[in-house]
């Protein structure tokens, strides 16, 4: 018995040593500014304070000096601004937009690793995390838009959102028609109109009532914000494990991408969000229903939405030009969910729709198959010429 125990301990020590000896790409340890500089670009950080006191960080990335029409990029749930510049398989979306002549802005929603400040609240408190996509769509987006308009002196800009970012943009436009005069085009990449028709196994777990109860009992207020170098090295040491864990979000084999990059992505992709935000999105698993903003009770609804009842999002009221992108192999936001979003938009304003790119959810940001970016840039050119 003792000999078996010794063997097990020895094997565990050897495996751990093997994992710790792995090397991650140098970009793993770089700041956004350094990552951009390493690719021949510049990045400046900008502080935005929302009406409800949250302190957000936006990054403006450019080459030599900012030029062109502003394009605001919004990340997915639990992500961060880094999502748009970390692709090691091809030139990332953020850089390609700069090369196409645009002034690129990367927003970090409240609660992620770059936006954990508040004028009064402590990030360790429950009150700091008492928000979901309702506040993000109302306050984060509004404050960011006003900041960009004031600094750039440009009347028109574009917004591009991945996953939650796309849903947030179109939801905000549906509820705030006054944005029409400022938005040349709103582009949703792998976004939904509040539906997850066939959640993957992982999505079923993280949106389950059981997990929500456990997190509540353990007084956990935030999620997806932990970045682990060891996990990155583990996936580098055992690529098959990384491929298995990432499979529903990013199938590395789909477009013959590099398995060795998974360890790097494991470190760089988490950004963090509130458990309340996750709870809200869990309502849409296995449901095809109209998207209603989070119900916060009559008093708070009145403050956030201007009405005591949480409003239904009527996408037919989205006035600016729109474009919708989706992946045929997306296991998070299925083809049907993207189609459902497209069906609800006013067709006269839809410049482009394609829901069957040979991509999965995070493949839009991490895969070598980046042909959709050419379509996206054509749409931007057309929108700003109109």
C-alpha positions as CSV (number, residue, x, y, z in Angstrom):
1,X,0.0,0.0,0.0
2,X,2.8,2.4,1.0
3,X,4.6,1.7,-2.3
4,X,1.5,2.5,-4.3
5,X,1.2,5.8,-2.5
6,X,4.8,6.7,-3.1
7,X,4.4,6.0,-6.8
8,X,1.3,8.2,-7.0
9,X,3.1,11.0,-5.2
10,X,6.2,10.7,-7.4
11,X,4.1,10.7,-10.6
12,X,2.2,13.8,-9.3
13,X,5.4,15.6,-8.6
14,X,6.9,14.8,-12.0
15,X,3.7,15.9,-13.8
16,X,3.7,19.2,-11.8
17,X,7.4,19.8,-12.6
18,X,6.7,19.1,-16.3
19,X,3.8,21.6,-16.3
20,X,5.8,24.3,-14.6
21,X,8.7,23.9,-17.1
22,X,6.4,24.9,-20.0
23,X,7.0,28.2,-21.7
24,X,4.1,30.5,-22.6
25,X,4.4,33.2,-25.3
26,X,6.0,36.4,-24.1
27,X,2.7,38.2,-24.9
28,X,1.2,36.4,-21.9
29,X,2.9,38.7,-19.5
30,X,2.5,42.0,-21.5
31,X,0.2,44.8,-20.9
32,X,-2.2,46.0,-23.6
33,X,0.1,48.9,-24.3
34,X,3.2,46.6,-24.6
35,X,1.3,44.1,-26.8
36,X,0.3,46.9,-29.2
37,X,3.8,48.3,-29.2
38,X,5.2,44.9,-30.0
39,X,3.0,44.8,-33.1
40,X,3.9,48.4,-34.2
41,X,0.8,50.1,-32.8
42,X,0.1,52.5,-29.9
43,X,-2.4,52.2,-27.1
44,X,-3.6,54.9,-24.7
45,X,-5.9,54.3,-21.7
46,X,-8.8,56.5,-21.0
47,X,-10.9,56.7,-17.8
48,X,-14.7,56.9,-18.1
49,X,-16.9,57.5,-15.1
50,X,-20.5,56.3,-15.4
51,X,-23.6,58.0,-14.1
52,X,-23.8,55.4,-11.3
53,X,-20.2,55.9,-10.3
54,X,-18.3,53.0,-11.9
55,X,-14.9,53.8,-13.2
56,X,-14.2,52.2,-16.6
57,X,-11.0,51.9,-18.6
58,X,-11.1,52.2,-22.4
59,X,-8.2,51.7,-24.7
60,X,-7.6,53.6,-27.8
61,X,-5.3,51.8,-30.3
62,X,-3.8,53.4,-33.4
63,X,-0.7,53.5,-35.6
64,X,1.4,56.7,-35.2
65,X,-1.6,58.8,-34.5
66,X,-5.4,58.3,-34.3
67,X,-7.2,58.8,-37.6
68,X,-10.5,58.0,-39.3
69,X,-13.9,57.4,-38.0
70,X,-14.2,56.0,-34.4
71,X,-15.1,52.3,-34.0
72,X,-16.0,51.1,-30.5
73,X,-15.5,47.4,-29.8
74,X,-17.4,45.6,-27.0
75,X,-16.3,42.3,-25.6
76,X,-18.3,39.2,-24.6
77,X,-19.6,38.2,-21.1
78,X,-16.6,37.6,-18.8
79,X,-14.2,39.0,-21.4
80,X,-12.1,42.1,-21.8
81,X,-10.7,44.5,-24.3
82,X,-7.8,42.2,-24.9
83,X,-10.1,39.8,-26.8
84,X,-9.7,41.9,-29.9
85,X,-5.9,41.9,-30.1
86,X,-4.7,38.5,-28.8
87,X,-5.1,36.3,-31.8
88,X,-1.7,34.6,-32.5
89,X,-3.0,32.7,-35.6
90,X,-3.6,35.8,-37.8
91,X,-3.6,39.6,-37.6
92,X,-6.3,40.4,-34.9
93,X,-9.5,42.2,-35.6
94,X,-8.5,45.4,-33.7
95,X,-5.3,45.8,-35.7
96,X,-7.0,45.1,-39.0
97,X,-9.5,47.9,-38.3
98,X,-6.7,50.3,-37.7
99,X,-5.0,49.2,-40.9
100,X,-8.3,49.9,-42.7
101,X,-8.2,53.5,-41.6
102,X,-10.3,53.5,-38.4
103,X,-9.9,55.0,-34.9
104,X,-10.3,51.9,-32.7
105,X,-11.6,52.0,-29.1
106,X,-11.8,49.0,-26.8
107,X,-14.3,49.2,-24.0
108,X,-14.0,47.3,-20.7
109,X,-17.4,46.8,-19.1
110,X,-17.8,47.3,-15.3
111,X,-16.4,44.5,-13.2
112,X,-13.8,43.2,-15.5
113,X,-10.1,43.3,-14.6
114,X,-9.6,46.7,-16.2
115,X,-12.8,48.3,-14.7
116,X,-12.9,47.5,-11.1
117,X,-13.2,51.0,-9.7
118,X,-16.0,53.0,-8.2
119,X,-16.4,56.5,-6.7
120,X,-17.8,55.1,-3.5
121,X,-18.1,51.3,-3.5
122,X,-15.4,48.8,-2.6
123,X,-14.8,46.1,-5.2
124,X,-14.8,43.5,-2.4
125,X,-18.4,44.4,-1.4
126,X,-21.6,42.8,-2.5
127,X,-23.0,46.2,-3.5
128,X,-20.2,46.8,-6.1
129,X,-21.3,43.7,-8.0
130,X,-25.1,44.5,-7.8
131,X,-25.6,44.9,-11.6
132,X,-26.1,43.1,-14.8
133,X,-26.4,43.9,-18.5
134,X,-29.2,46.4,-17.8
135,X,-26.8,48.8,-16.1
136,X,-24.0,48.1,-18.7
137,X,-26.4,48.9,-21.6
138,X,-27.7,52.0,-19.8
139,X,-24.6,53.5,-18.2
140,X,-21.4,51.9,-19.5
141,X,-22.3,52.3,-23.2
142,X,-23.8,55.8,-22.8
143,X,-20.8,57.1,-20.9
144,X,-18.4,55.6,-23.4
145,X,-20.2,57.0,-26.4
146,X,-20.3,60.5,-24.9
147,X,-16.6,60.3,-24.0
148,X,-15.6,59.3,-27.5
149,X,-17.8,62.0,-29.1
150,X,-16.3,64.7,-26.9
151,X,-12.7,63.7,-27.4
152,X,-12.8,62.9,-31.2
153,X,-15.2,65.7,-32.1
154,X,-16.7,63.1,-34.6
155,X,-20.5,63.0,-34.9
156,X,-20.7,59.5,-36.3
157,X,-19.1,56.3,-35.1
158,X,-19.6,52.6,-35.4
159,X,-20.1,49.9,-32.8
160,X,-19.0,46.3,-33.1
161,X,-19.8,43.8,-30.4
162,X,-18.9,40.1,-29.9
163,X,-21.5,37.9,-28.2
164,X,-22.8,39.8,-25.2
165,X,-21.3,42.9,-26.7
166,X,-23.4,42.6,-29.9
167,X,-26.6,41.9,-27.9
168,X,-25.9,44.9,-25.6
169,X,-25.3,47.2,-28.6
170,X,-28.6,46.3,-30.4
171,X,-30.5,46.2,-27.1
172,X,-29.4,49.7,-26.2
173,X,-30.2,51.0,-29.7
174,X,-33.7,49.5,-29.5
175,X,-34.3,51.3,-26.2
176,X,-32.6,54.5,-27.0
177,X,-33.7,55.9,-30.5
178,X,-31.7,59.1,-29.8
179,X,-28.5,57.2,-30.7
180,X,-29.6,57.2,-34.3
181,X,-27.9,60.5,-35.1
182,X,-24.5,59.2,-33.8
183,X,-24.3,55.5,-34.9
184,X,-23.4,54.9,-38.6
185,X,-23.6,51.1,-38.1
186,X,-24.1,48.6,-35.3
187,X,-22.5,45.2,-35.9
188,X,-23.3,42.1,-33.9
189,X,-20.8,39.1,-34.1
190,X,-22.2,35.9,-32.6
191,X,-24.8,37.8,-30.7
192,X,-28.4,36.9,-29.8
193,X,-31.8,38.4,-29.2
194,X,-32.0,36.9,-25.7
195,X,-32.1,33.2,-26.7
196,X,-29.9,30.2,-26.2
197,X,-31.8,27.6,-28.1
198,X,-29.5,24.6,-27.6
199,X,-27.0,25.3,-24.8
200,X,-23.8,23.3,-24.8
201,X,-23.0,21.1,-21.8
202,X,-20.7,23.8,-20.3
203,X,-23.4,26.5,-20.8
204,X,-26.0,24.2,-19.1
205,X,-23.6,23.9,-16.1
206,X,-22.7,27.6,-15.7
207,X,-26.3,28.8,-16.2
208,X,-27.8,26.1,-13.9
209,X,-29.8,27.0,-10.8
210,X,-27.6,24.7,-8.8
211,X,-24.5,26.7,-9.6
212,X,-26.3,30.0,-8.9
213,X,-27.4,28.7,-5.5
214,X,-23.8,27.5,-4.6
215,X,-22.3,30.8,-5.6
216,X,-24.9,32.6,-3.5
217,X,-24.4,30.5,-0.5
218,X,-20.6,30.9,-0.8
219,X,-21.1,34.7,-1.1
220,X,-19.3,34.8,-4.5
221,X,-20.3,38.0,-6.3
222,X,-18.0,37.8,-9.4
223,X,-17.0,35.1,-11.9
224,X,-14.7,34.4,-14.9
225,X,-12.2,36.9,-13.6
226,X,-9.4,34.6,-12.5
227,X,-6.3,34.4,-14.7
228,X,-4.0,31.4,-14.0
229,X,-0.5,31.0,-15.4
230,X,-0.5,27.4,-14.1
231,X,-3.7,26.6,-16.2
232,X,-2.0,28.1,-19.2
233,X,1.0,25.9,-18.7
234,X,-1.2,22.9,-18.1
235,X,-2.9,23.3,-21.4
236,X,0.5,23.8,-23.1
237,X,1.8,20.6,-21.5
238,X,-1.3,18.7,-22.4
239,X,-2.9,20.2,-25.5
240,X,-5.6,17.6,-25.7
241,X,-6.9,18.8,-22.3
242,X,-7.0,22.4,-23.5
243,X,-8.8,21.4,-26.7
244,X,-11.3,19.5,-24.6
245,X,-12.0,22.3,-22.2
246,X,-12.2,25.0,-24.9
247,X,-14.2,22.9,-27.3
248,X,-17.6,24.5,-27.0
249,X,-16.2,28.0,-27.2
250,X,-13.2,27.5,-29.5
251,X,-12.6,24.3,-31.4
252,X,-9.0,24.6,-32.3
253,X,-9.2,21.8,-34.9
254,X,-12.1,23.4,-36.9
255,X,-9.8,25.6,-38.9
256,X,-6.5,23.8,-38.3
257,X,-5.3,26.4,-35.7
258,X,-2.4,25.9,-33.4
259,X,-3.1,23.8,-30.3
260,X,-0.1,25.3,-28.6
261,X,-1.9,28.7,-28.4
262,X,-4.6,27.4,-26.1
263,X,-2.5,27.9,-23.0
264,X,-2.0,31.5,-23.9
265,X,-5.7,32.0,-24.6
266,X,-6.5,30.3,-21.3
267,X,-4.6,33.1,-19.5
268,X,-5.7,36.0,-21.6
269,X,-9.4,35.4,-22.3
270,X,-10.9,35.7,-18.7
271,X,-11.9,39.2,-17.8
272,X,-14.7,38.8,-15.2
273,X,-18.3,39.8,-14.7
274,X,-20.9,39.8,-11.9
275,X,-22.8,36.6,-10.8
276,X,-25.9,38.7,-11.2
277,X,-25.1,39.2,-14.9
278,X,-24.6,35.5,-15.3
279,X,-27.9,34.9,-13.5
280,X,-29.7,37.1,-16.0
281,X,-28.4,35.4,-19.0
282,X,-29.2,32.0,-17.5
283,X,-32.9,32.8,-18.0
284,X,-32.5,32.3,-21.8
285,X,-31.2,28.7,-21.8
286,X,-33.5,26.4,-23.8
287,X,-35.9,29.3,-24.4
288,X,-37.0,31.2,-27.5
289,X,-38.6,34.3,-26.0
290,X,-38.6,38.0,-26.4
291,X,-35.7,39.7,-24.8
292,X,-36.7,41.6,-21.7
293,X,-34.2,43.7,-19.8
294,X,-33.4,42.5,-16.3
295,X,-36.3,43.1,-13.8
296,X,-34.9,45.1,-10.8
297,X,-38.1,45.9,-9.0
298,X,-40.3,49.0,-9.6
299,X,-38.0,51.5,-7.9
300,X,-34.8,50.5,-9.6
301,X,-36.5,49.8,-12.9
302,X,-37.6,53.4,-12.9
303,X,-34.1,54.6,-12.2
304,X,-32.4,52.5,-14.9
305,X,-35.1,52.3,-17.6
306,X,-37.4,55.2,-16.8
307,X,-40.3,52.8,-16.2
308,X,-41.4,50.7,-13.3
309,X,-41.6,47.6,-15.5
310,X,-38.5,46.1,-17.1
311,X,-39.0,46.8,-20.9
312,X,-39.2,44.3,-23.6
313,X,-36.5,44.9,-26.2
314,X,-38.2,45.6,-29.6
315,X,-35.5,45.2,-32.2
316,X,-37.8,46.5,-34.9
317,X,-37.1,49.9,-33.3
318,X,-33.4,49.8,-34.0
319,X,-32.9,52.8,-36.4
320,X,-29.2,52.8,-37.3
321,X,-27.8,50.6,-40.0
322,X,-27.0,47.1,-38.7
323,X,-25.0,43.9,-39.7
324,X,-25.3,40.5,-38.2
325,X,-22.5,37.8,-38.2
326,X,-22.8,34.2,-36.9
327,X,-20.9,31.0,-36.9
328,X,-22.3,27.7,-38.3
329,X,-20.4,25.8,-35.6
330,X,-21.1,28.1,-32.7
331,X,-22.2,26.0,-29.7
332,X,-22.8,29.0,-27.5
333,X,-24.9,31.3,-29.7
334,X,-26.3,28.8,-32.2
335,X,-27.1,29.5,-35.9
336,X,-30.8,29.6,-34.9
337,X,-30.2,32.2,-32.3
338,X,-28.4,34.5,-34.7
339,X,-31.2,33.9,-37.3
340,X,-33.7,34.9,-34.6
341,X,-31.9,38.2,-34.0
342,X,-31.8,38.9,-37.7
343,X,-35.5,38.1,-38.1
344,X,-36.4,40.8,-35.5
345,X,-34.4,43.6,-37.1
346,X,-35.9,46.0,-39.6
347,X,-34.8,44.6,-42.9
348,X,-34.5,48.0,-44.6
349,X,-31.6,48.9,-42.2
350,X,-29.7,45.6,-42.4
351,X,-26.7,46.1,-44.5
352,X,-25.4,42.6,-44.2
353,X,-26.4,39.2,-42.7
354,X,-24.4,35.9,-42.8
355,X,-24.9,33.3,-40.1
356,X,-23.0,30.4,-41.5
357,X,-19.3,31.4,-41.3
358,X,-17.1,28.3,-40.9
359,X,-16.4,29.4,-37.3
360,X,-17.5,28.8,-33.7
361,X,-18.1,31.2,-30.9
362,X,-14.6,32.5,-30.1
363,X,-13.2,31.5,-33.5
364,X,-14.3,35.0,-34.6
365,X,-11.5,36.3,-32.4
366,X,-9.0,33.5,-32.2
367,X,-9.1,31.5,-35.4
368,X,-6.8,31.8,-38.4
369,X,-10.0,31.8,-40.5
370,X,-10.6,35.6,-40.5
371,X,-12.3,36.1,-43.9
372,X,-15.3,37.6,-42.1
373,X,-13.2,40.7,-41.2
374,X,-13.0,41.6,-44.9
375,X,-16.8,41.6,-45.0
376,X,-16.9,43.7,-41.8
377,X,-14.6,46.3,-43.2
378,X,-16.6,46.6,-46.4
379,X,-19.7,47.2,-44.3
380,X,-17.9,49.9,-42.3
381,X,-16.7,51.7,-45.5
382,X,-20.3,51.6,-46.9
383,X,-21.9,52.8,-43.7
384,X,-19.6,55.8,-43.4
385,X,-20.0,56.7,-47.1
386,X,-23.8,56.8,-46.8
